[in-house]
Amino acid sequence: MAKFRTQAPWEYLLSASRNTLQSYELSRLAHAANLRKEISELLDQWLEENTSAMVARCLMEQRERSACVPPASPNPEAASAEGQSVSDNVFADRLVPPRPARGRP
């Protein structure tokens, strides 16, 4: 990692001309812009790496949950023979649109 100066060269700046100060200012602003760009790229990489790690974690947890759950019976007759009940809701897999809100007059 590069070593950064923590203090400006005060003696030099106090004796510098206007043009030199303007040049110094522009060089510091350019350096700050480059640092901002590097930070942005590092943040993007960090987000991508964390997202990939989270996806892997979700997949591991999903596999652990599915390994613990016994498989469901494929047909309702076999389920009722085993003592399991079948849902009365025939259309449970269909989405029902929300009812519109009633406005006050």
N, C-alpha and C positions, 0 to 999 in steps of 0.2 A: 504494500500500500504506500502511496506517495506521502511524503511528509509535507504538512501544510504550515505556512507561516501564520501565526496567531495575531501578530501585530503588523500594522503598516509601517513602512520605513519613514518614520516621522521626520527625521532630520532632512532626508532627501526631499520629501514632499513639501516641507516648509520653505525650502530654498528653491523649489522648482518653478519654472515659468508656467503661464496659463496653458500653453500648447502641451507642455510636458504633463501637466495635471489632467488635461483632457485625454491625452493618450493613455495615461495610467488608468483613468476612469473607464475608458473603453475596453482596455485589456482585462480589467477586473470584471466588467459586465459580461464580456465574452467568456471568461473562465466560469463565471456563475451560470451562464446559459448552458455551457458544456456539462457542468456538474448536474444541472437539472435534467438534461437529456439522459445522462448516465443513470441517474436515480430513477427516472421514469422507466427506462429499459429494465433495470433491476427489479423494480416493483412488478412489471409485467411478467418477468420470469418467475418471481416469487409466487405470484397469483397462479400461474400455470402449474407450477410444481405442487403447490398446496391443493389445487383442484384435482390433480392426478392422484395425489395421496388420498384425498377424501373419496374419490370414486373407488379406489382399491379397498378402502376401509368399508364402504357401503356394500361392495360385492362380498367381502369376507363375512360381514354380519348377516347379509341376506342368505348366504350359503349355510351359515350356522343355524339360522332360524328354520330354514327349510329342512335341514337334517334332523332337527328336533321334532318337527310336526309330522305325525303319521299321515300317510297318503289317504285322501278322501275316497269313499266308495264311488265307483263310476256310475251306478244306476240307483234310483230311488228304492227299487224293490229290495236290493241287497242291503241298503241302509236300514229299511224298516225291519228286515229279518234280523239284523244285528241289534235292534233296539234303538236305533237313531231315528229322529223325526225329520221329516222333510218340510221345508219352509212352505208356508201358505202363500207367500208372495211370489206369484208366477212371473211377474215382470220386474223382478229385483235388479236385473242387469240393465234395464232401460233407464235413461235419464229423464226425469220429469222437470220441465221448465218451471222456474219459480213463478208464483202468482204475482201479478202486478200489485204494487202498493196502492192502497186506497187513499186518495187525497181528501183533505178536509174541505168542505164548501166554504 
